[in-house]
């Protein structure tokens, strides 16, 4: 597990994820032309009260991987 601190909605929070998830989140942020903090803030905003942030980020990565497999880019 790798723990990182980020600022979202004007407050600091720590998130622990496996390095592979951090790497994919960084890749998705770069592809989307946004910062990692911005991507995390988007996921945080969209999750509502349904899941903790780390779980929501893992699900986001999985959903994007599935979507890319169903409809490959390019």
C-alpha positions in Angstrom: 0.0 0.0 0.0 1.1 3.5 -0.8 -0.4 6.4 1.2 -0.6 9.8 -0.3 -2.1 13.1 0.9 -4.1 15.2 -1.5 -6.2 18.3 -1.1 -9.8 18.0 -2.3 -12.6 20.4 -1.6 -10.2 22.6 0.3 -9.2 19.9 2.9 -6.3 17.5 3.1 -7.0 13.8 3.1 -4.8 10.7 3.0 -5.6 7.9 0.6 -4.0 4.4 0.7 -3.9 2.5 -2.5 -1.8 -0.1 -4.2 1.0 1.4 -6.4 -0.7 -0.1 -9.5 -3.8 1.9 -8.8 -1.8 5.1 -8.3 0.0 4.6 -11.5 -3.3 4.0 -13.4 -4.9 7.1 -11.8 -1.9 9.2 -12.8 -2.2 7.8 -16.4 -5.9 8.5 -16.6 -5.4 12.1 -15.3 -2.7 12.7 -17.9 -4.9 11.3 -20.7 -7.7 13.5 -19.5 -5.5 16.6 -19.4 -6.1 17.1 -15.7 -4.1 16.8 -12.5 -4.2 13.8 -10.3 -5.8 15.9 -7.5 -8.5 17.1 -10.0 -9.3 13.6 -11.0 -9.6 12.5 -7.4 -11.8 15.4 -6.7 -14.1 14.4 -9.6 -14.4 10.9 -8.2 -14.9 12.2 -4.7 -17.8 14.4 -5.9 -19.4 11.7 -7.9 -19.3 9.0 -5.2 -21.6 10.7 -2.9 -21.9 8.7 0.4 -21.8 5.3 -1.3 -18.2 4.3 -0.6 -15.0 5.4 1.0 -12.8 7.4 -1.4 -10.1 4.6 -1.8 -12.8 2.2 -2.8 -14.4 4.7 -5.2 -11.0 5.3 -6.8 -10.5 1.6 -7.4 -13.9 1.2 -8.9 -13.2 4.2 -11.1 -10.0 2.6 -12.4 -11.9 -0.7 -13.0 -14.8 1.0 -14.8 -12.4 2.8 -17.1 -10.5 -0.4 -17.9 -13.8 -2.2 -18.7 -15.0 0.7 -20.8 -11.7 0.7 -22.7 -11.9 -3.0 -23.3 -15.5 -2.7 -24.6 -14.7 0.3 -26.8 -10.9 0.6 -27.3 -9.5 4.1 -27.9 -8.2 4.9 -31.3 
